[in-house]
Amino acid sequence: MKRVTLLGVLVSACLLTACDSGSTTTSTNATTTSTATTNPTTVTGSTDPNFTIVNHSDAGFSGLNRKVVVFDIPIYAASGVEDQKLLHAANIMAQYLDNDEDGAVDNPAVLNAMQSNMAFMVMWKKEGDLSSVGEPPAGRLGQDLGADETVPAWHTNGQTGRFDASLEEVWHIITHAGYASAYADEFGEYQGTSLTNAMDLARGGQFTTVPTSYPANAWYSYGDTTCTYNCMATEYFYWAMSSMLGAQKNRFDEISDEWKLNTRALVESRDPAMFTLLTNSRYHFPSKLPDGSYRH
């Protein structure tokens, strides 16, 4: 499967770059923050009940011509990205953060961490778009998402056909910039946390690099040798959460070489450590899969 690419100090293939934490004020209204920018000007005729695409003059993102902001988290887009795809990503993020869709984030600590880490997303139409982006301010954490891998129709065609990768990439930035900082002992992406201890069980051992072969009893067997230990933790977090939400139920044949627990029942029965983490009410994890139609 596609390796997570998290953008750090530079918009490049910098994987899981660390950053300094700070403090910020949590915003809890997606409609209000969706147009937050300096002298915003609407640059599209596309409409959405909660979000507006606006131009921007944000430092470090000169190669991207517009953005949508969700709970103060910007999603930037290159000129070739379709408005529909940009708005879909915004709705997916809103539904992850405000899963009950009441207009307030479900876990303010996670949003505060994302804001402190100055989290952002970049949507590209062609991979060369990333090289045209300037240098974001030091310490920002970001995640890229391709327009062509963003597939709104997957949600309305019985969850068949090409998978909507926005479910993966949006979740990556939420966990990496949010949960991993807000709950470092539990969800930190380094050895010895609750998350990585569960991952080591899932992989059949504590492998700091990808092994030549995984033990036969492993149910998580990520094979990209460029993916470091913290990258593997980010991917594991996604596989378990998305399976529990039902995103992988029709995809076993496609994903089983990497992840075998494609349903909530399988995660519960075979990965009780992770299941216990993801059902702990303290963390306010989503209980329903986003579909790109935020209804606040």
TAZI-V959762 format. One record per residue. N is the residue number from 0. RES is the residue in one small letter. D_CENTER is the distance of its C-alpha to the mean C-alpha in Angstrom with 1 decimal. Layout:
n:res:d_center
N:RES:D_CENTER
N:RES:D_CENTER
//
This chain:
n:res:d_center
0:m:15.1
1:k:13.2
2:r:12.4
3:v:9.2
4:t:10.3
5:l:9.4
6:l:12.0
7:g:14.3
8:v:17.8
9:l:18.3
10:v:16.3
11:s:16.9
12:a:15.9
13:c:15.9
14:l:13.7
15:l:12.3
16:t:14.9
17:a:16.2
18:c:17.1
19:d:19.6
20:s:18.9
21:g:20.8
22:s:21.4
23:t:20.6
24:t:21.3
25:t:18.9
26:s:19.0
27:t:18.9
28:n:19.7
29:a:17.2
30:t:20.3
31:t:21.8
32:t:19.0
33:s:18.1
34:t:21.1
35:a:21.1
36:t:22.4
37:t:25.7
38:n:28.2
39:p:25.7
40:t:27.1
41:t:25.8
42:v:25.6
43:t:25.2
44:g:27.0
45:s:24.0
46:t:23.8
47:d:21.4
48:p:22.6
49:n:20.0
50:f:18.7
51:t:20.7
52:i:20.1
53:v:22.0
54:n:23.2
55:h:22.6
56:s:24.3
57:d:21.6
58:a:22.6
59:g:21.0
60:f:19.6
61:s:22.9
62:g:21.9
63:l:19.7
64:n:21.8
65:r:19.9
66:k:16.9
67:v:15.7
68:v:14.9
69:v:13.2
70:f:14.5
71:d:15.3
72:i:11.9
73:p:13.0
74:i:11.6
75:y:14.4
76:a:15.9
77:a:18.7
78:s:21.9
79:g:21.5
80:v:18.4
81:e:19.6
82:d:19.5
83:q:18.6
84:k:15.4
85:l:14.4
86:l:15.3
87:h:13.6
88:a:10.1
89:a:11.5
90:n:12.6
91:i:9.5
92:m:7.9
93:a:11.5
94:q:11.9
95:y:9.1
96:l:10.7
97:d:14.1
98:n:14.4
99:d:18.2
100:e:18.1
101:d:20.9
102:g:19.7
103:a:18.8
104:v:15.6
105:d:16.0
106:n:15.4
107:p:16.7
108:a:16.4
109:v:12.6
110:l:12.8
111:n:15.7
112:a:14.0
113:m:11.3
114:q:14.4
115:s:16.5
116:n:14.2
117:m:14.3
118:a:10.6
119:f:10.2
120:m:8.9
121:v:11.6
122:m:12.5
123:w:15.4
124:k:18.1
125:k:19.6
126:e:18.5
127:g:21.3
128:d:19.7
129:l:17.7
130:s:21.1
131:s:22.4
132:v:20.1
133:g:22.0
134:e:21.3
135:p:19.0
136:p:20.6
137:a:20.5
138:g:17.9
139:r:15.0
140:l:11.5
141:g:9.5
142:q:7.3
143:d:9.2
144:l:9.3
145:g:12.7
146:a:14.7
147:d:16.6
148:e:13.8
149:t:12.7
150:v:15.2
151:p:16.0
152:a:19.2
153:w:17.6
154:h:17.4
155:t:21.1
156:n:22.7
157:g:22.5
158:q:19.1
159:t:21.0
160:g:21.0
161:r:18.2
162:f:14.9
163:d:12.3
164:a:9.6
165:s:7.6
166:l:7.0
167:e:5.5
168:e:4.0
169:v:2.7
170:w:2.4
171:h:2.8
172:i:3.8
173:i:5.0
174:t:6.6
175:h:7.8
176:a:9.1
177:g:9.8
178:y:10.9
179:a:12.2
180:s:14.3
181:a:15.4
182:y:16.5
183:a:17.3
184:d:19.9
185:e:17.8
186:f:14.3
187:g:15.2
188:e:14.4
189:y:18.1
190:q:21.1
191:g:22.5
192:t:19.8
193:s:19.5
194:l:16.3
195:t:17.8
196:n:21.2
197:a:19.9
198:m:18.2
199:d:21.6
200:l:23.3
201:a:21.1
202:r:21.9
203:g:25.5
204:g:25.7
205:q:24.3
206:f:23.7
207:t:22.7
208:t:22.8
209:v:22.5
210:p:25.9
211:t:28.3
212:s:27.9
213:y:26.3
214:p:28.5
215:a:29.5
216:n:28.1
217:a:24.5
218:w:21.9
219:y:19.0
220:s:20.3
221:y:17.8
222:g:20.2
223:d:18.8
224:t:21.2
225:t:19.2
226:c:16.4
227:t:17.5
228:y:17.6
229:n:14.6
230:c:12.5
231:m:14.0
232:a:13.0
233:t:9.3
234:e:10.0
235:y:12.3
236:f:10.2
237:y:8.2
238:w:11.6
239:a:13.4
240:m:11.3
241:s:11.0
242:s:14.7
243:m:15.8
244:l:14.5
245:g:16.4
246:a:14.1
247:q:15.9
248:k:19.4
249:n:20.8
250:r:19.3
251:f:21.2
252:d:23.3
253:e:20.4
254:i:18.3
255:s:21.1
256:d:21.8
257:e:18.6
258:w:17.9
259:k:20.7
260:l:19.8
261:n:18.4
262:t:19.5
263:r:19.5
264:a:23.1
265:l:22.7
266:v:20.1
267:e:22.5
268:s:25.5
269:r:24.5
270:d:21.7
271:p:23.2
272:a:21.8
273:m:18.1
274:f:19.2
275:t:21.0
276:l:18.1
277:l:15.8
278:t:18.8
279:n:19.9
280:s:20.3
281:r:20.0
282:y:16.2
283:h:15.9
284:f:13.2
285:p:12.9
286:s:15.9
287:k:15.5
288:l:13.2
289:p:12.1
290:d:14.4
291:g:13.9
292:s:17.0
293:y:16.5
294:r:20.0
295:h:20.7
//
